[in-house]
């Protein structure tokens, strides 16, 4: 047949292109919402990191000021404040670690679901191709038999 395609092949090609456009439209909104969610998570994580950095800066400042005090009572007071700040920093750090772990678990779940969906899509696409090929053969074979009938 050369460069000319059969009409049924052209129809299948058009249908596949149309279907791909429709399905990409469905997934596009999912990808956009997923991207927005990740951006919000990044913003929250940056806020938590800023809080931790501010605490670290305060502790560093307090440590540098600590050596200038000579009064033992004042030193005990400063040590108590430093211990409190250290405790706060440890809580923030633990919170950040827990948050990061939660996000990693959620990301893994999303990736797993995405892989499952992609595999299901691939299977359905393959099955659709098989069905269409069977239907095309079912139409071609009777036509071929009809054109090759022997007359006695």
Buried (B, 14 or more C-beta within 10 A) or exposed (E): EEEEEEEEEEEBEEEBEEEEEEEEEEEEEEEEEEEEEEEEBEEEBEEBEEBBEEBEEBBEEBEEEBEEEEEEEEEEEBEEBBEEBEEBBEEBEEEBEEBEEEBEEEEEEEEEEBEEEEEEEEEEBEEBEEEBEEEBEEEEEEEEEEEEEEEE
